[in-house]
Structures are given as structure tokens and as C-alpha cells.
Amino acid sequence: MESHEKDLRSVVESDAQRQAVQDDYRTAKLSPRENGLLDFAILLTKSPTGVMKEDLEKLKQHGFSDEQVVDAVHCIAYFNFINRVLDGLGVDPEATMRYGK
């Protein structure tokens, strides 16, 4: 998360909310739509074979279009892929990627 902290700071209301997102997004007072997307991201990350049609329907109930669902799946899958590649190679984030550096 630290390599994307600058991006997170640009979309949250305060440092307290940023910290809550990093610690446990469910305590960060996000919208139901945002929580729904993050719930889905965790499901896809931890149990990709557990994703069911109903999970995609929940995203649509939160107002996500088919195209946005596809984009979300691509983004989540890509971040999972690249993080595993970097972790597998023992690569640490560059110092300039850390907030305030």
C-alpha cells in the first residue's frame, strides 16, 4: 500500500481516513459502493475461484456498469499479478515511491 499512498491521499478526506483505509477499510466511513468494490477486491485476491455470479451482481447493485466491473477485475488481477512477481523476486518499493520522499 505504501507505494500507492500518494494516490490514496488524493481521494480520501483526511489522514485519519487514509489510515483507516490502510488498517481496515470497513472502519473508514467509505460509501457502500466503495466498500462493495473493496469487498470484491478482497474476494478476488484471496479466493479467485470463489467469485460467483452473485458477487458480480452485487457490484451492479452498487451502480457499477458491466464495463466498470470488467475494468475492476482487470485492475485487481493486475495488481495481484505484479505484487506477486515483485514479492517473488524480493523487490522492495523504490524509496521515491514512498509518500513524502
TORMARLO-516905 format. One record per residue (C-alpha): residue number from 1; residue in three letters; x, y negated, z. Coordinates in nm, 2 decimals, always signed. Last residue first. Layout:
<pts>
{resi NUM resn Ala X X Y Y Z Z}
...
</pts>
This chain:
<pts>
{resi 101 resn Lys X +1.01 Y -1.10 Z -0.03}
{resi 100 resn Gly X +0.68 Y -1.22 Z +0.13}
{resi 99 resn Tyr X +0.49 Y -0.91 Z +0.05}
{resi 98 resn Arg X +0.70 Y -0.61 Z -0.05}
{resi 97 resn Met X +0.75 Y -0.56 Z -0.42}
{resi 96 resn Thr X +1.08 Y -0.76 Z -0.42}
{resi 95 resn Ala X +1.23 Y -0.50 Z -0.19}
{resi 94 resn Glu X +1.18 Y -0.23 Z -0.45}
{resi 93 resn Pro X +0.94 Y +0.05 Z -0.34}
{resi 92 resn Asp X +1.12 Y +0.37 Z -0.24}
{resi 91 resn Val X +1.19 Y +0.65 Z -0.49}
{resi 90 resn Gly X +1.23 Y +0.99 Z -0.34}
{resi 89 resn Leu X +1.18 Y +1.16 Z -0.68}
{resi 88 resn Gly X +0.87 Y +1.35 Z -0.57}
{resi 87 resn Asp X +0.74 Y +1.03 Z -0.40}
{resi 86 resn Leu X +0.78 Y +0.83 Z -0.72}
{resi 85 resn Val X +0.61 Y +1.10 Z -0.93}
{resi 84 resn Arg X +0.34 Y +1.15 Z -0.67}
{resi 83 resn Asn X +0.27 Y +0.77 Z -0.65}
{resi 82 resn Ile X +0.26 Y +0.76 Z -1.03}
{resi 81 resn Phe X +0.00 Y +1.03 Z -1.05}
{resi 80 resn Asn X -0.22 Y +0.91 Z -0.76}
{resi 79 resn Phe X -0.21 Y +0.56 Z -0.90}
{resi 78 resn Tyr X -0.31 Y +0.69 Z -1.25}
{resi 77 resn Ala X -0.59 Y +0.90 Z -1.11}
{resi 76 resn Ile X -0.74 Y +0.61 Z -0.92}
{resi 75 resn Cys X -0.71 Y +0.38 Z -1.22}
{resi 74 resn His X -0.85 Y +0.63 Z -1.47}
{resi 73 resn Val X -1.14 Y +0.72 Z -1.24}
{resi 72 resn Ala X -1.22 Y +0.36 Z -1.18}
{resi 71 resn Asp X -1.22 Y +0.28 Z -1.55}
{resi 70 resn Val X -1.45 Y +0.57 Z -1.62}
{resi 69 resn Val X -1.68 Y +0.45 Z -1.34}
{resi 68 resn Gln X -1.67 Y +0.09 Z -1.48}
{resi 67 resn Glu X -1.76 Y +0.22 Z -1.83}
{resi 66 resn Asp X -2.06 Y +0.41 Z -1.69}
{resi 65 resn Ser X -2.17 Y +0.10 Z -1.51}
{resi 64 resn Phe X -2.12 Y +0.04 Z -1.14}
{resi 63 resn Gly X -2.41 Y -0.10 Z -0.96}
{resi 62 resn His X -2.39 Y +0.07 Z -0.62}
{resi 61 resn Gln X -2.64 Y +0.33 Z -0.74}
{resi 60 resn Lys X -2.40 Y +0.39 Z -1.03}
{resi 59 resn Leu X -2.13 Y +0.48 Z -0.78}
{resi 58 resn Lys X -2.36 Y +0.71 Z -0.60}
{resi 57 resn Glu X -2.44 Y +0.88 Z -0.94}
{resi 56 resn Leu X -2.07 Y +0.96 Z -0.98}
{resi 55 resn Asp X -2.07 Y +1.13 Z -0.64}
{resi 54 resn Glu X -2.38 Y +1.32 Z -0.74}
{resi 53 resn Lys X -2.21 Y +1.45 Z -1.05}
{resi 52 resn Met X -1.96 Y +1.62 Z -0.82}
{resi 51 resn Val X -1.61 Y +1.54 Z -0.71}
{resi 50 resn Gly X -1.48 Y +1.83 Z -0.50}
{resi 49 resn Thr X -1.22 Y +1.94 Z -0.76}
{resi 48 resn Pro X -1.04 Y +1.61 Z -0.70}
{resi 47 resn Ser X -1.03 Y +1.67 Z -0.33}
{resi 46 resn Lys X -0.79 Y +1.43 Z -0.16}
{resi 45 resn Thr X -0.75 Y +1.16 Z -0.43}
{resi 44 resn Leu X -1.09 Y +1.19 Z -0.59}
{resi 43 resn Leu X -1.26 Y +1.19 Z -0.25}
{resi 42 resn Ile X -1.05 Y +0.90 Z -0.13}
{resi 41 resn Ala X -1.12 Y +0.69 Z -0.44}
{resi 40 resn Phe X -1.50 Y +0.77 Z -0.41}
{resi 39 resn Asp X -1.51 Y +0.64 Z -0.05}
{resi 38 resn Leu X -1.32 Y +0.33 Z -0.18}
{resi 37 resn Leu X -1.58 Y +0.28 Z -0.45}
{resi 36 resn Gly X -1.86 Y +0.32 Z -0.21}
{resi 35 resn Asn X -1.70 Y +0.09 Z +0.04}
{resi 34 resn Glu X -1.67 Y -0.18 Z -0.23}
{resi 33 resn Arg X -2.03 Y -0.14 Z -0.32}
{resi 32 resn Pro X -2.15 Y -0.14 Z +0.04}
{resi 31 resn Ser X -1.96 Y -0.48 Z +0.08}
{resi 30 resn Leu X -1.65 Y -0.49 Z +0.29}
{resi 29 resn Lys X -1.65 Y -0.56 Z +0.66}
{resi 28 resn Ala X -1.30 Y -0.43 Z +0.71}
{resi 27 resn Thr X -1.39 Y -0.15 Z +0.95}
{resi 26 resn Arg X -1.46 Y +0.11 Z +0.68}
{resi 25 resn Tyr X -1.13 Y +0.01 Z +0.51}
{resi 24 resn Asp X -0.94 Y +0.18 Z +0.79}
{resi 23 resn Asp X -0.58 Y +0.06 Z +0.86}
{resi 22 resn Gln X -0.50 Y -0.11 Z +0.53}
{resi 21 resn Val X -0.84 Y -0.25 Z +0.48}
{resi 20 resn Ala X -0.84 Y -0.37 Z +0.84}
{resi 19 resn Gln X -0.50 Y -0.54 Z +0.79}
{resi 18 resn Arg X -0.63 Y -0.73 Z +0.49}
{resi 17 resn Gln X -0.95 Y -0.82 Z +0.68}
{resi 16 resn Ala X -0.74 Y -0.97 Z +0.97}
{resi 15 resn Asp X -0.51 Y -1.14 Z +0.72}
{resi 14 resn Ser X -0.81 Y -1.32 Z +0.58}
{resi 13 resn Glu X -1.09 Y -1.33 Z +0.32}
{resi 12 resn Val X -0.97 Y -1.05 Z +0.09}
{resi 11 resn Val X -0.91 Y -1.06 Z -0.28}
{resi 10 resn Ser X -0.57 Y -1.22 Z -0.32}
{resi 9 resn Arg X -0.43 Y -1.05 Z -0.01}
{resi 8 resn Leu X -0.49 Y -0.72 Z -0.17}
{resi 7 resn Asp X -0.29 Y -0.81 Z -0.48}
{resi 6 resn Lys X +0.00 Y -0.93 Z -0.26}
{resi 5 resn Glu X -0.02 Y -0.61 Z -0.06}
{resi 4 resn His X +0.02 Y -0.39 Z -0.37}
{resi 3 resn Ser X +0.38 Y -0.27 Z -0.29}
{resi 2 resn Glu X +0.28 Y -0.24 Z +0.07}
{resi 1 resn Met X +0.00 Y +0.00 Z +0.00}
</pts>
